[in-house]
């Protein structure tokens, strides 16, 4: 993991001190609530339905067991004994009183953590592949570059008040596990024919009201120049992005409206930075700096190739299922990466109690050199597990409630906190997730359904990524009632559907009482009509929406009676 | 950072009852709109201290040839959360080498000061309800930053290692800058 330097450490403490000054002025009445808002947001403090929500950054998803224990302790001391993991690899608290917020920031700073730029119209926390540095299909380890980007984007003075939020994802493996095409900027590390490392740069992706998949703006930016290229991308956006309409302010709208004209402007700006700016070229990343940062991510010395322990063919079914779904190939012989499933009956997707957090930290210490990852699909992952430890890890993870063998299956659903917590939400997500989890309690059935991404958002802001779900559920509000729109065929761009695409709406919204039946009918239709070995997403592509739509429509009771059409 | 007391400002606009005078009479210390400047620039005498106020949609690179003649450029923040003028300031200082006064005007809050300073502003006309003390305090929290900016032209990684360490040690000792 990255090791904070004295500079980094002082920096997060300075940020906490700066925030305390702002908070005190707000409490004293000299900084209005409206003007405090953008300042607190840029430190991760929202005001939500019940209390402020704090979003803590987990840069590119990497977190230590000590940090996890601190989050657990903070949830006990200031919150209600649980946290929530997000699709952007962050961690959220829900019940911390605002007057305590500066204290909490200092506590976070003490373990090299913060909430800087986890919200606000600025460059957000950088996300990456949860398997970075251990993935068997890795081309280039993205973590050193992600850290360089973290530093570059942190309190960038020119880009703190952009037209709207700006999200960057970076990946360096054959499979895109970071949904890069759904980001404002997606960076794909590549090697060219000469073996040099560079970035394929995508721009203009995003969900929300207008889902758009990012387009390639540059096929190969040499890694040394990536900060300069991003400076050009963001500066042109800062200048020309719309500020008159919140819903049209994301860079995706600018890219869609201007197309090649935007690309040309960025490339011209990039050339000017290199050729004209005083010391412009000094922003190129020197090899020594990359080496300094990369040294933090060197493979731990104790991790050496070792004999691979195969799973016995007569091992219990439950264990074999866990191996199949939750255990992943590794770069180092004899090692595995293991997902701790944070999707289980009785708890909201991505929620972990303080005790469960401590248990995860213990598992990381015992089996993974004290390191964990927060994954894009709201789970935890242990990156350094020896194959001969898998059986012991399985038992320990099961005891801690982390061994649901469902990674990539329909019950490994993504869901935002929804209307139970979020002030923006139009409908609740958690009860829908709960009911579906209950109905899909039969593991044989879930395994038979195979790979399915089920994504649930409580509103059009799309924090639950419904657009990219093979099955997407979107909560909408009509006349104070919760309704749910269903989309099919979306993809985040990972392997089973490598082309990122937004799902298509299958018809009018369903009533809350109908939505679970409708989803079950869709799953039944797949089961009945799939060809041998055909995955859900492939069946949707082959069959089209109609058979699924017809089956889902047959579940309508309330909506059919009222002639609901919207 | 210079804080402008708008009641005792050395600079004056050239406007009448109907708004900005289309062809202002040359005099020292005039702060012109871009339209006024375009109207008079070809005949404007040398030697007069002249300023131009730019809206935040102006491409500052179009002013490059005029910059040596300008002692003041005022950039506008119609809303404090509209960050376009930061990019204008950066380009003026880092690309175009503008050396005159760069002033932030409009909805200027004390919490903008660190950003203003780092993008190259050296003067700020705070909104009337803002406190200069609080503004100055905002400039003291950080001893250094990661990026290059208009003041520190090298990113952290291009500065000598001992320089960055010194800064951190300095801070650890409880010093404020």
Interface residues (C-beta under 8 A of the other chain):
Chain A: X5 X6 X7 X9 X10 X11 X14 X15 X17 X18 X21 X22 X25 X30 X31 X35 X38 X39 X121 X151 X152 X154 X155 X156 X157 X158 X159 X160 X161 X162 X227 X235 X238 X239 X243 X272 X273 X276 X277 X278 X279 X280 X282 X283 X285 X286 X289 X292
Chain B: X80 X81 X82 X83 X84 X86 X87 X90 X94 X95 X97 X109 X111 X114 X115 X118 X119 X131 X134 X137 X138 X141 X142 X143 X144 X145 X146 X147 X148 X149 X153 X154 X155 X156 X157 X158 X164 X165 X167 X168 X169 X171 X172
